Each structure stands twice: as structure tokens, then as C-alpha cells.
Amino acid sequence: MEEELDRVAPCSSLAVDSVIRVGAAGAIWGFCAAPYDARKQGLTGSSRAAFVARSIGGFGFQCGLVAGIFTSTRCGLQRYRRKDDLVNALIAGAVAGATVAAGTRSWKQVVGTTCLVSAFSTAADYFRTS
């Protein structure tokens, strides 16, 4: 069913869907992890609540950003190349990883994140149910 959806839905719709889904998962992760981090830092009261809220938003935004970049790049490549293979996931993962890591301005982190996201996205695409 997913392959059929990839062929009929525009890339922008697929990207918005992945941003919402993965962004929500990132926000849930932030909701679970932020109170622990706030306790480790010794935050209490309103400063703790503000830290948790910023963490939830930050995790949700970062996860949604990676998902949106990956999905739109993969879909665009698939339509351009007219092939549904691992190369699309490899390139899309590299683009998503490099985009997110570019804010660090450290070439080591950019290359490392690019390789890591590319490898994981290719593996996920390879083991995807058909």
C-alpha cells in the first residue's frame, strides 16, 4: 500500500505526513527525557517547566526537520530517477544528516552525522516491508 501511495501522492504531502509523525515522536521523546535532564541539572519550579517545554519543542522540531528533509529528498530522487532503490535512501539520508549537522560548523560532525544518518536510512529502507 505504501508503494502505491508513493506513486500517487505528491512529495509535499508525503513530507508533511512524515514531519507530523516523526515530529510527534520526537516531542514524545522530549516529554520523556526532559524531566530527567532537568532533575540532573537541579532545576525546580518555573525554570524546570520552561526547560521541559523547550526540550519538547526542540526534540520535536529536530526530528520533524530530519524527517521532512529525508522524505522530500527521497521522493524527489525516486521520481527523478524513476527507480525505487537503496540509492535514493542513501542520498536522502546524507542530505538530511548534512543539513542538520551543518549548524555545528564542525566538518567532523557534519561528515559523521552524514554517514550515520545515511547508513541508518539505507538500512531502514532495505529492511522495509514490501
BELNOR-V429137 format. One record per pair of residues at least 4 apart in sequence whose ideal C-beta (glycine too) atoms are under 7 Angstrom apart, sorted by sequence separation. I is the first residue (numbers start at 1). J is the second residue. If there is no record, write none. Layout:
i=I j=J
i=I j=J
This chain:
i=1 j=5
i=2 j=6
i=3 j=7
i=4 j=8
i=5 j=9
i=9 j=13
i=11 j=15
i=12 j=16
i=13 j=17
i=14 j=18
i=15 j=19
i=16 j=20
i=17 j=21
i=18 j=22
i=19 j=23
i=20 j=24
i=21 j=25
i=22 j=26
i=23 j=27
i=24 j=28
i=25 j=29
i=26 j=30
i=27 j=31
i=28 j=32
i=29 j=33
i=30 j=34
i=33 j=37
i=34 j=38
i=35 j=39
i=36 j=40
i=37 j=41
i=43 j=47
i=44 j=48
i=46 j=50
i=47 j=51
i=48 j=52
i=49 j=53
i=50 j=54
i=51 j=55
i=52 j=56
i=53 j=57
i=54 j=58
i=55 j=59
i=56 j=60
i=57 j=61
i=58 j=62
i=59 j=63
i=60 j=64
i=61 j=65
i=62 j=66
i=63 j=67
i=64 j=68
i=65 j=69
i=66 j=70
i=67 j=71
i=68 j=72
i=69 j=73
i=70 j=74
i=71 j=75
i=72 j=76
i=73 j=77
i=74 j=78
i=75 j=79
i=76 j=80
i=77 j=81
i=84 j=88
i=86 j=90
i=87 j=91
i=88 j=92
i=89 j=93
i=90 j=94
i=91 j=95
i=92 j=96
i=93 j=97
i=94 j=98
i=95 j=99
i=96 j=100
i=97 j=101
i=98 j=102
i=106 j=110
i=107 j=111
i=108 j=112
i=109 j=113
i=110 j=114
i=111 j=115
i=112 j=116
i=113 j=117
i=114 j=118
i=115 j=119
i=116 j=120
i=117 j=121
i=118 j=122
i=119 j=123
i=120 j=124
i=121 j=125
i=122 j=126
i=123 j=127
i=124 j=128
i=9 j=14
i=38 j=43
i=43 j=48
i=78 j=83
i=104 j=109
i=78 j=84
i=104 j=110
i=81 j=88
i=6 j=14
i=43 j=51
i=101 j=109
i=102 j=110
i=101 j=110
i=38 j=48
i=78 j=88
i=77 j=88
i=98 j=110
i=101 j=113
i=38 j=51
i=100 j=113
i=101 j=114
i=38 j=52
i=74 j=88
i=77 j=91
i=74 j=89
i=77 j=92
i=97 j=113
i=98 j=114
i=34 j=51
i=35 j=52
i=97 j=114
i=34 j=52
i=37 j=55
i=73 j=91
i=74 j=92
i=73 j=92
i=97 j=116
i=94 j=114
i=97 j=117
i=34 j=55
i=96 j=117
i=97 j=118
i=34 j=56
i=70 j=92
i=73 j=95
i=70 j=93
i=73 j=96
i=93 j=117
i=94 j=118
i=30 j=55
i=31 j=56
i=93 j=118
i=30 j=56
i=69 j=95
i=70 j=96
i=69 j=96
i=93 j=120
i=30 j=58
i=90 j=118
i=93 j=121
i=27 j=56
i=30 j=59
i=92 j=121
i=93 j=122
i=29 j=59
i=30 j=60
i=66 j=96
i=69 j=99
i=27 j=59
i=89 j=121
i=90 j=122
i=26 j=59
i=27 j=60
i=89 j=122
i=26 j=60
i=66 j=100
i=65 j=100
i=24 j=60
i=26 j=62
i=86 j=122
i=89 j=125
i=23 j=60
i=26 j=63
i=25 j=63
i=26 j=64
i=62 j=100
i=86 j=125
i=23 j=63
i=86 j=126
i=22 j=63
i=23 j=64
i=22 j=64
i=23 j=67
i=19 j=64
i=22 j=67
i=19 j=67
i=18 j=67
i=19 j=68
i=18 j=68
i=70 j=121
i=15 j=68
i=18 j=71
i=15 j=71
i=14 j=71
i=15 j=72
i=11 j=72
i=14 j=75
i=11 j=75
i=11 j=76
i=11 j=79
i=6 j=75
i=6 j=78
